[in-house]
Amino acid sequence: MITAVFYKDPEGNFKSFTISGHAEFADEGQDIVCAAVTALSFNTVNAIEKLTKAPLKYDADVDGHLVCTLQETGHRDAQLLIQALILGLEQIREDYGKDYLRIQTKAVRSTIEI
């Protein structure tokens, strides 16, 4: 199962997110759920990096683990892109079922540092 966790600061702004795991919807290389989640998540990181002024740090590995942390949360465009990512992930979960993708939002004082 893929787990996506979105962390919000005390003001309710997204501060970071992690996406990890594998959907196991199909065999490796044929798993359209994993491919869709990967495409959405990396597009979000790239869009924040290239289209906004929001400084961020991110790290990804070949085992299906992505961590993205906004260094400042006051960038409205970055917040909107993360909300769009969540909408896309929710649609994938609705289309393919809850057995493949878990989405959580947590309020925290501090977040995962890269």
QUIUR-V450672 format. One record per pair of residues at least 24 apart in sequence whose ideal C-beta (glycine too) atoms are under 7 Angstrom apart, sorted by the first residue. I is the first residue (numbers start at 1). J is the second residue. D is the distance in whole Angstrom. If there is no record, write none. Layout:
i=[I | I]
j=[J | J]
d=[D | D]
This chain:
i=[1 | 1 | 1 | 1 | 2 | 2 | 2 | 2 | 3 | 4 | 4 | 5 | 5 | 6 | 6 | 6 | 7 | 7 | 7 | 8 | 8 | 9 | 10 | 13 | 13 | 14 | 14 | 14 | 14 | 15 | 15 | 15 | 15 | 16 | 16 | 16 | 16 | 16 | 17 | 17 | 18 | 18 | 18 | 19 | 20 | 20 | 21 | 22 | 23 | 23 | 25 | 25 | 33 | 33 | 33 | 33 | 36 | 37 | 37 | 37 | 40 | 40 | 40 | 41 | 41 | 44 | 44 | 44 | 47 | 48 | 48 | 51 | 52 | 52 | 54 | 57 | 58 | 59 | 67 | 67 | 69 | 69 | 69 | 69]
j=[99 | 100 | 101 | 102 | 34 | 37 | 100 | 101 | 102 | 89 | 103 | 104 | 106 | 82 | 86 | 105 | 106 | 108 | 111 | 105 | 107 | 73 | 109 | 73 | 79 | 70 | 73 | 79 | 82 | 69 | 70 | 73 | 111 | 68 | 69 | 70 | 111 | 112 | 68 | 82 | 66 | 67 | 112 | 66 | 64 | 65 | 64 | 64 | 100 | 101 | 96 | 100 | 92 | 96 | 100 | 101 | 92 | 89 | 92 | 101 | 85 | 88 | 89 | 66 | 85 | 81 | 82 | 85 | 81 | 78 | 81 | 77 | 77 | 78 | 78 | 114 | 114 | 114 | 112 | 114 | 111 | 112 | 113 | 114]
d=[7 | 6 | 7 | 6 | 7 | 5 | 7 | 5 | 5 | 6 | 5 | 5 | 6 | 7 | 6 | 5 | 5 | 5 | 5 | 6 | 5 | 6 | 7 | 4 | 6 | 7 | 7 | 6 | 4 | 7 | 6 | 5 | 5 | 6 | 4 | 7 | 4 | 6 | 6 | 7 | 7 | 5 | 6 | 5 | 6 | 4 | 6 | 5 | 4 | 6 | 6 | 5 | 6 | 5 | 5 | 7 | 5 | 7 | 6 | 7 | 6 | 5 | 7 | 6 | 7 | 5 | 7 | 4 | 5 | 5 | 5 | 7 | 4 | 5 | 4 | 4 | 7 | 5 | 6 | 6 | 6 | 6 | 7 | 6]
